[in-house]
Amino acid sequence: MSAIRSLSDHLINQIAAGEVVERPAAALKELLENSLDAGARSVDIDLAGGGIKLIRVADDGAGIEREDLALALARHATSKIATPADLEAIATLGFRGEALASIAAVSRLSLTSRSEDKPHAWRIEVDGGEVGVPQPAALAAGTTVTVQELYFNTPARRKFLRTDGTEYGHCEEAFRRVALSHPDVGFTLSHNGNLRYRLLGGGRRARVDALLGDAFGPQAATVDVAGPGLALAGWAVRPAYATAARDAQYLFVNGRFVRDRVLTHALREAYRDVLHNDRQPTYALWLVIEPRQVDVNVHPTKIEVRFRESGAVHQFVRHAVEKALAMTAADQPAVSATERLGVAAARTPPLMPGREARASFGASPAQSAMALAAEPAAFYARLFGERAPIPRDGGPDLPNDDERPLGFALAQLHGIYVLAQNRDGLVLIDMHAAHERILYERLKTALDRALPMQPLLVPVTFAADPLDVATAEENSGVLASLGFSVSALGPGTLAVRGIPALLRDADVVVLARAVLSDLREYGASRVLTAQRDELLSTMACHGAVRAHRSLSVPEMNALLRGMEATERAGQCNHGRPTWYQLTLADLDRLFMRGR
């Protein structure tokens, strides 16, 4: 067995480079963070060969004194912390003093810098860890770091790098994260002599539009919530625009891009009720928190953090994003009509909180025929009652009521969709999806104080297997809290004597079987805690008005009013959109009017 010996500083730096500088993008990130910590207002980046051949970062920051140049390249040397107490409230992006030493150990690096009050700049070069002597140089101000031939002296590591195109893609993503985290700083990025980005310092929205595309902003809900010691701002894309990719999830804590399990879970929970299948949430969010409440000294890459009160942060972020998404559902539609119908520039009215729907979806009479009358005013009088508009210029006025942004029902289409007319044009509503969301939100609110029960005049009996019978007997209290009265009539028969009042028109047997199935699978405690919303979603789905059921015009209008009064009404419980808007301009384009 070999004797224990101390490693050389050069070998230590090469080992550290394996953690800190796993690829060119990691080196670029570290250099950009140094520039920002130096107070740079403008940063220029030049890359070649995907960053393998060249990474050059030039900034206009404070610069480095001549006598500190060599120290800047030494391991564990930094100006950002000095005492153990500093680690408890880190306010800079970098603080370990490892990055430059690690990069210099596996590349040919030059560092040129000029302090603001010095007559000229100084330059120091490092070749594979061998540090030279500072030499006079020409530089207007700030610092320029040039990294060439990354991993030239560690071929075993270099062979794990991918193609130039792949490595550039990672560098571009690192650039995007840093540029988003500091939107008031100007950046340029060039690759192989071609300018890829020129970003002016202009605030978060301009930066988001420049880096995430013009489509991101219009599809996103604005998040802006402050609490004691922390604040969250930014944008979260509405659920109907979510995709299966995770390529647009940007979360910053005190200006640092992070991947944190607590925050990721909070965001996933915020989208839980409105995200369809395997779609992923998309967001650009900035969390500002008191530095003493977050520990960034977790991993050499500094991409992971720990919160001292993780539960409180989780709740704050979740509720902030939930609130924003709910407001979006109340202010804008889930999906533009043009996205599906191929028409450009559809505009949607804001959905304003309306009054509680006065009608419930009870036994509905068959819908009468609504043939257009010879006199348009008479038709609208029958359709809208006292709200009928007064014709002008020989033609009817369309209903226009700011308190009714979804307008008024016109008819059903194939017993599935409701057609409504609002101030902007035509609204198409999936009646089952919309009613499902309304019931779901009402069930969640009602369960906080136990669901009211609707006794059945005649009990409904059905054949059940012994496990269902046992489940009903063992969980009678849980079923009662959910608004059910279920009892056994024998070893293979159950009788339902009461169901939740909100679901009184549901198929009693199907609803009871669904609830018993969840109780069997998850148990009573989980059904009322972790699985509560899933169970209520199932109940709402079974209780919602079914396809091919005829609704009267008052019932359709009650559905519209219920949507206006319900949060997140733009999506059903499974994340599907509940309504679309077609403006008159869209219809004109479809029929080529004015051409």
C-alpha positions in Angstrom: 0.0 0.0 0.0 1.4 3.4 -1.0 2.3 6.0 1.6 0.0 8.9 2.3 1.3 12.1 0.7 0.1 15.7 0.1 -1.1 16.5 -3.4 0.5 19.4 -5.3 -1.5 22.6 -5.7 -1.5 22.0 -9.5 -3.1 18.5 -9.1 -5.6 19.9 -6.5 -6.7 22.5 -9.0 -7.1 19.9 -11.8 -9.2 17.8 -9.5 -11.3 20.8 -8.5 -11.7 21.7 -12.2 -13.6 18.4 -12.6 -16.3 19.7 -10.3 -16.3 23.4 -11.1 -15.5 23.3 -14.8 -17.2 20.2 -16.2 -17.6 21.7 -19.7 -17.0 25.1 -21.4 -20.5 26.3 -20.3 -19.5 26.0 -16.6 -16.3 28.0 -17.2 -18.4 30.7 -19.0 -20.8 30.8 -16.1 -18.1 31.3 -13.5 -16.5 34.1 -15.6 -19.8 35.9 -16.1 -20.5 35.7 -12.4 -17.1 37.3 -11.6 -18.0 40.1 -14.0 -21.3 40.8 -12.3 -19.8 40.7 -8.9 -17.3 43.3 -10.1 -20.2 45.6 -10.8 -20.1 45.4 -14.6 -22.8 47.2 -16.6 -21.7 45.8 -19.9 -20.3 42.3 -20.7 -19.0 41.1 -24.1 -18.5 37.4 -24.7 -16.6 35.8 -27.6 -16.6 32.0 -28.1 -15.0 29.7 -30.7 -15.4 26.0 -31.2 -18.3 25.9 -28.8 -16.1 27.4 -26.1 -13.5 24.6 -26.3 -11.1 26.7 -28.4 -11.9 30.1 -27.0 -13.9 31.8 -24.2 -13.3 35.5 -23.9 -15.3 37.6 -21.4 -14.7 41.4 -21.3 -16.5 43.6 -18.8 -16.4 47.2 -17.6 -16.4 46.3 -13.9 -14.2 47.6 -11.1 -11.0 45.8 -12.3 -8.2 44.2 -10.3 -5.1 45.8 -8.9 -1.7 44.7 -10.3 -0.6 43.2 -7.0 -3.8 41.1 -6.8 -3.6 39.6 -10.2 -1.6 36.5 -9.2 -3.7 36.1 -6.0 -6.8 36.2 -8.2 -5.5 33.0 -9.8 -4.7 31.3 -6.5 -6.9 28.7 -5.0 -9.3 29.8 -2.2 -8.4 33.5 -2.7 -11.3 35.9 -2.9 -12.4 39.4 -2.1 -16.0 38.4 -1.5 -15.8 36.8 2.0 -13.4 37.2 4.9 -14.9 35.6 8.0 -17.1 32.6 8.8 -19.9 35.0 9.5 -19.8 36.1 5.9 -20.9 32.6 4.8 -24.2 33.1 6.7 -25.3 36.0 4.4 -23.6 35.6 1.0 -24.6 38.5 -1.2 -22.4 37.8 -4.2 -22.6 35.2 -6.9 -19.1 33.8 -6.3 -17.4 33.4 -3.0 -15.4 30.1 -3.0 -12.3 31.5 -4.8 -12.0 28.3 -6.9 -13.2 29.2 -10.3 -10.2 31.1 -11.9 -7.7 28.7 -10.4 -9.6 25.7 -11.6 -10.1 27.1 -15.1 -6.4 28.1 -15.3 -5.3 24.6 -14.3 -6.8 23.0 -17.5 -6.4 25.8 -20.1 -4.2 28.6 -21.4 -5.6 31.6 -19.6 -4.8 35.3 -19.7 -6.2 37.9 -17.3 -6.0 41.6 -18.2 -7.4 44.2 -15.9 -7.4 47.9 -15.1 -8.7 49.5 -12.0 -10.7 52.7 -12.4 -8.0 55.0 -11.0 -4.9 53.4 -12.7 -3.1 54.8 -15.7 -2.9 51.5 -17.6 -3.8 47.8 -17.4 -1.8 44.8 -16.3 -1.8 41.3 -17.8 -0.9 37.9 -16.4 -0.9 34.6 -18.2 -1.2 31.0 -17.1 -0.3 28.0 -19.2 -1.8 24.8 -17.8 -1.4 26.0 -14.2 2.0 27.7 -14.6 1.5 31.3 -13.6 3.6 34.0 -15.3 4.6 37.5 -14.2 2.3 40.5 -14.6 3.1 42.6 -17.6 1.8 46.1 -18.7 -1.1 46.0 -21.1 -3.6 48.2 -22.9 -7.2 48.1 -21.8 -9.8 50.9 -21.4 -11.3 49.7 -18.2 -12.6 46.6 -16.4 -11.3 43.1 -16.9 -10.9 40.7 -19.8 -10.4 37.0 -19.3 -9.3 34.8 -22.2 -9.5 31.1 -22.0 -8.0 29.0 -24.8 -7.8 25.3 -25.5 -9.9 24.1 -22.5 -8.6 20.7 -21.2 -5.6 20.7 -23.6 -3.5 19.2 -20.8 -6.0 16.6 -19.6 -7.0 14.7 -22.8 -8.9 12.1 -20.8 -11.3 14.8 -19.7 -11.4 16.5 -23.1 -12.6 13.4 -24.9 -15.8 13.5 -22.9 -16.7 16.9 -24.4 -19.3 16.8 -27.2 -19.3 18.4 -30.7 -18.7 22.1 -31.0 -22.4 22.6 -31.7 -23.5 20.8 -28.6 -21.0 22.6 -26.4 -22.1 25.9 -27.8 -25.7 25.1 -27.0 -24.8 24.6 -23.4 -22.8 27.8 -23.4 -25.8 29.7 -24.9 -28.0 28.3 -22.1 -25.5 29.4 -19.5 -25.5 32.8 -21.1 -29.3 33.0 -21.2 -29.5 32.1 -17.5 -27.0 34.8 -16.5 -28.6 37.4 -18.8 -32.0 36.7 -17.4 -30.8 36.9 -13.8 -29.4 40.4 -14.4 -31.6 42.2 -16.9 -30.2 45.6 -16.3 -26.8 44.6 -17.5 -26.0 44.8 -21.3 -24.6 41.7 -23.0 -23.2 40.6 -26.4 -22.5 37.1 -27.4 -20.5 36.0 -30.5 -19.6 32.5 -31.7 -16.9 31.9 -34.3 -17.0 35.6 -35.2 -20.8 35.8 -35.7 -22.8 38.0 -33.4 -25.6 35.9 -31.8 -27.0 38.3 -29.2 -26.9 42.0 -28.4 -28.9 42.7 -25.3 -29.4 46.2 -23.8 -30.0 46.7 -20.2 -33.7 47.3 -20.1 -35.6 45.5 -17.3 -37.0 42.0 -16.9 -39.8 42.1 -19.5 -37.6 43.3 -22.3 -35.0 40.7 -21.4 -37.6 37.9 -21.2 -39.0 38.9 -24.6 -35.5 39.0 -26.1 -34.4 35.6 -24.8 -37.6 33.6 -24.5 -39.4 35.0 -27.5 -42.3 37.4 -28.0 -44.8 34.6 -27.5 -43.7 33.9 -23.9 -45.0 37.2 -22.4 -48.6 37.2 -23.9 -49.1 33.6 -22.8 -47.9 34.2 -19.2 -49.5 35.3 -16.0 -47.8 38.1 -14.1 -46.5 37.1 -10.6 -45.8 39.9 -8.2 -46.2 39.1 -4.5 -44.2 40.4 -1.5 -44.2 39.0 2.0 -42.1 39.5 5.2 -38.5 39.1 4.2 -39.1 37.7 0.7 -40.7 38.6 -2.7 -41.5 36.8 -5.9 -41.9 38.4 -9.3 -41.9 37.3 -12.9 -44.1 35.3 -15.2 -45.6 31.8 -15.3 -47.0 30.6 -18.5 -50.7 29.7 -18.6 -51.3 26.0 -18.4 -52.9 25.6 -21.8 -49.6 26.8 -23.4 -47.4 24.4 -21.4 -45.5 21.8 -23.3 -43.8 18.5 -22.5 -40.4 20.1 -22.6 -38.6 21.5 -19.5 -36.5 24.0 -21.6 -38.1 27.2 -20.3 -37.9 26.9 -16.5 -36.0 29.8 -15.1 -35.9 30.4 -11.3 -33.6 32.9 -9.7 -32.9 33.3 -6.0 -31.2 36.6 -5.2 -30.0 36.9 -8.8 -28.7 33.4 -8.9 -30.1 30.7 -11.2 -31.0 27.6 -9.1 -32.4 24.2 -9.4 -34.0 23.6 -6.0 -36.3 20.7 -5.1 -38.3 22.7 -2.7 -39.1 25.5 -5.2 -39.6 23.0 -8.1 -42.1 21.1 -6.0 -43.9 24.3 -5.0 -44.3 25.3 -8.7 -45.4 21.9 -9.7 -48.1 22.0 -6.9 -49.2 25.4 -8.1 -49.9 24.0 -11.5 -51.3 20.7 -10.3 -55.0 21.4 -10.8 -54.6 23.0 -14.2 -51.8 21.1 -16.0 -52.7 18.6 -18.6 -51.1 15.1 -18.5 -47.3 15.2 -19.0 -47.1 18.9 -19.7 -44.5 20.9 -17.8 -44.8 24.3 -16.1 -42.9 27.1 -17.8 -41.8 30.2 -16.0 -39.3 33.0 -15.4 -39.4 33.9 -11.8 -37.2 36.0 -9.5 -37.2 35.2 -5.8 -35.6 37.8 -3.4 -35.0 36.6 0.1 -33.0 37.8 3.1 -29.5 36.3 2.5 -29.3 34.8 6.0 -32.4 32.7 5.1 -30.8 30.9 2.3 -27.6 28.8 2.2 -25.8 28.8 -1.2 -22.7 27.0 0.1 -24.1 23.6 -0.8 -22.3 22.6 -4.0 -19.2 23.8 -5.9 -21.4 24.8 -8.9 -23.6 26.9 -6.6 -26.7 25.8 -8.5 -28.3 24.2 -5.4 -29.5 26.1 -2.3 -31.0 25.3 1.0 -33.6 27.5 2.8 -33.6 27.8 6.5 -37.4 27.8 6.6 -38.1 25.7 3.5 -41.7 25.0 4.4 -42.6 28.7 4.5 -40.8 29.4 1.3 -42.6 26.5 -0.4 -46.0 27.8 0.7 -45.2 31.4 -0.3 -44.0 30.4 -3.8 -46.9 28.0 -4.4 -49.6 30.4 -3.3 -48.1 33.3 -5.2 -48.1 31.3 -8.5 -51.5 29.8 -7.8 -52.9 33.2 -7.3 -51.3 34.5 -10.5 -52.7 31.5 -12.5 -56.1 32.0 -11.0 -56.1 35.6 -11.9 -55.1 34.8 -15.4 -58.0 32.4 -15.7 -60.3 35.1 -14.6 -58.7 37.7 -16.9 -57.8 35.9 -20.1 -58.9 32.7 -21.9 -56.9 29.5 -21.5 -56.0 29.3 -25.2 -56.5 31.7 -28.0 -58.9 30.7 -30.7 -56.3 31.4 -33.4 -53.9 28.8 -32.0 -56.3 26.1 -32.9 -58.1 27.6 -35.9 -55.2 29.1 -37.8 -56.5 32.7 -37.6 -54.1 35.5 -36.6 -54.4 38.0 -33.8 -57.4 36.8 -31.8 -58.1 39.1 -28.9 -59.9 38.0 -25.7 -61.8 40.0 -23.2 -60.9 39.9 -19.6 -62.9 37.5 -17.5 -64.0 39.6 -14.5 -65.3 38.0 -11.3 -69.0 37.9 -11.6 -71.8 37.3 -9.3 -72.6 33.8 -8.1 -74.6 31.9 -10.7 -78.2 31.9 -9.5 -79.2 28.8 -11.3 -77.9 25.3 -10.6 -77.8 22.4 -13.0 -80.8 20.6 -11.9 -83.3 18.7 -14.0 -83.2 20.5 -17.3 -86.1 20.9 -19.7 -85.4 20.1 -23.4 -84.1 23.1 -25.2 -86.6 24.7 -27.5 -85.9 25.6 -31.1 -84.5 29.0 -31.6 -85.4 29.9 -35.1 -84.4 33.4 -36.1 -87.5 35.6 -36.1 -88.3 37.9 -39.0 -87.8 40.9 -36.6 -84.3 40.7 -35.1 -85.3 42.7 -32.0 -88.0 40.2 -31.2 -85.4 37.4 -31.3 -83.0 39.2 -29.0 -85.9 40.1 -26.7 -86.8 36.4 -26.3 -83.2 35.4 -25.9 -82.0 38.0 -23.4 -85.3 39.1 -21.8 -85.1 42.5 -20.2 -81.5 42.9 -21.4 -82.6 43.1 -25.0 -80.8 45.8 -26.9 -82.6 48.6 -28.7 -82.1 48.4 -32.5 -80.4 51.4 -34.1 -80.0 52.3 -37.8 -82.3 49.5 -38.8 -80.3 46.7 -37.2 -80.0 45.0 -33.8 -77.3 46.0 -31.3 -75.4 43.1 -29.8 -75.4 42.6 -26.1 -72.6 44.5 -24.5 -72.2 44.2 -20.7 -68.9 44.6 -18.9 -70.3 42.6 -16.0 -70.8 39.6 -18.4 -67.5 39.3 -20.3 -68.4 35.8 -21.5 -71.6 37.2 -23.0 -74.9 35.4 -23.4 -75.7 32.0 -24.7 -77.1 31.5 -28.2 -77.3 27.7 -28.6 -75.7 24.3 -28.2 -73.6 22.6 -30.8 -74.1 18.8 -31.0 -75.0 18.8 -27.3 -71.3 19.3 -26.4 -70.5 23.0 -26.9 -72.2 26.1 -25.9 -72.1 29.0 -28.3 -72.2 32.4 -26.7 -72.1 36.0 -28.0 -70.0 38.6 -26.1 -68.9 42.2 -26.9 -66.0 41.0 -29.1 -67.7 38.2 -31.0 -68.3 34.5 -30.5 -67.3 32.4 -27.5 -67.2 28.6 -27.7 -67.4 26.7 -24.4 -66.9 23.0 -23.6 -69.8 22.6 -21.3 -68.6 19.5 -19.5 -65.1 20.9 -18.9 -66.4 24.2 -17.7 -68.9 22.7 -15.3 -66.3 20.3 -14.1 -64.0 23.2 -13.0 -66.9 25.0 -11.3 -67.9 21.9 -9.3 -64.3 21.1 -8.4 -63.7 24.6 -7.0 -67.0 24.5 -5.1 -66.3 21.1 -3.7 -62.8 22.2 -2.4 -64.4 25.2 -0.7 -67.3 23.2 0.8 -65.1 20.3 2.0 -63.4 22.7 4.4 -66.6 22.5 6.5 -67.9 19.1 5.3 -69.9 18.7 2.2 -73.6 19.1 2.5 -75.6 16.0 1.8 -78.7 15.6 -0.5 -80.8 12.8 0.9 -82.3 10.6 -1.8 -86.1 10.0 -1.8 -85.5 6.5 -3.0 -82.2 4.8 -2.1 -80.2 3.6 -5.0 -78.9 0.0 -4.6 -76.2 -1.7 -6.6 -74.2 -4.9 -6.5 -70.8 -4.5 -4.9 -67.9 -6.8 -4.3 -67.1 -7.6 -0.6 -64.1 -5.2 -0.5 -66.4 -2.3 -1.5 -68.9 -3.3 1.1 -66.2 -3.5 3.8 -64.7 -0.2 2.6 -68.1 1.5 3.0 -68.7 0.1 6.5 -65.2 0.9 7.7 -65.2 4.5 6.3 -68.8 5.6 7.0 -67.5 8.8 8.8 -65.2 9.7 5.9 -68.0 9.1 3.4 -70.3 11.3 5.5 -67.7 14.2 5.5 -67.7 13.8 1.7 -71.5 14.1 1.6 -72.4 10.4 1.2 -74.7 8.1 3.1 -73.8 4.5 2.1 -74.9 1.4 3.9 -74.7 -2.3 3.3 -77.8 -4.3 2.6 -76.0 -7.6 2.4 -72.6 -9.1 1.7 -72.8 -8.1 -2.0 -75.2 -5.1 -2.0 -74.8 -1.4 -1.1 -77.5 1.3 -0.8 -76.8 4.9 -1.4 -79.1 7.1 0.7 -77.5 10.4 0.2 -74.9 12.1 -2.1 -73.2 15.5 -2.1 -75.8 18.3 -2.7 -73.5 19.9 -5.3 -73.5 16.6 -7.3 -77.2 15.8 -7.0 -77.5 15.2 -10.7 -74.6 12.8 -11.0 -74.9 9.1 -11.8 -75.2 7.9 -8.2 -73.8 4.4 -8.8 -70.8 5.6 -10.9 -70.0 8.3 -8.4 -70.2 6.0 -5.4 -68.0 3.4 -7.1 -65.4 6.0 -7.9 -65.2 7.3 -4.3 -65.1 3.8 -2.9 -62.3 2.9 -5.3 -60.2 5.8 -4.1 -60.8 4.9 -0.5 -59.7 1.3 -1.2 -56.6 2.4 -3.1 -55.3 5.3 -0.9 -57.0 4.8 2.5 -59.1 7.3 4.5 -56.3 9.4 5.8 -54.7 10.0 2.4 -58.1 10.6 0.7 -58.7 13.5 3.1 -55.1 14.9 2.8 -52.7 14.1 0.0 -55.3 12.6 -2.3 -58.1 15.0 -1.4 -58.0 17.1 -4.6 -57.7 14.1 -6.8 -60.8 12.6 -5.2 -62.7 15.9 -5.5 -61.6 16.1 -9.1 -63.0 12.7 -9.8 -66.2 13.6 -8.1 -66.5 16.8 -10.1 -65.9 14.9 -13.3 -68.7 12.5 -12.6 -71.0 15.3 -11.4 -70.5 17.6 -14.3 -73.1 17.9 -17.0 -72.5 15.2 -19.6 -72.2 15.5 -23.3 -75.3 15.4 -25.5 -77.5 16.7 -22.7 -79.7 19.5 -23.8 -79.5 22.7 -21.8 -82.0 25.5 -21.8 -80.8 29.0 -22.5 -81.1 30.0 -18.8 -79.0 27.0 -17.9 -76.4 27.9 -20.4 -76.2 31.4 -19.1 -75.9 30.1 -15.6 -72.9 28.1 -16.7 -71.3 31.3 -18.2 -72.0 33.2 -15.0 -70.5 30.3 -12.9 -67.3 30.4 -15.0 -67.0 34.2 -14.5 -67.2 33.7 -10.8 -64.7 30.7 -10.6 -61.0 30.9 -10.3 -59.0 28.9 -12.9 -62.1 28.6 -15.1 -59.9 28.7 -18.2 -58.9 25.1 -17.7 -60.7 22.0 -16.5 -59.3 19.8 -13.7 -57.2 18.0 -16.2 -55.6 21.1 -17.7 -57.7 21.2 -20.9 -59.0 24.6 -22.1 -62.7 25.2 -21.3 -63.4 28.1 -23.8 -62.2 29.9 -26.9 -62.8 33.4 -28.2 -63.4 34.2 -31.9 -63.5 37.9 -32.5 -65.5 39.5 -35.2 -62.2 40.3 -36.9 -61.4 36.6 -36.9 -64.7 35.8 -38.4 -64.3 38.5 -41.1 -60.9 36.9 -42.0 -62.4 33.4 -42.2 -65.1 34.7 -44.6 -62.7 37.1 -46.4 -64.9 40.1 -45.7 -63.3 43.3 -46.8 -61.0 41.7 -49.3 
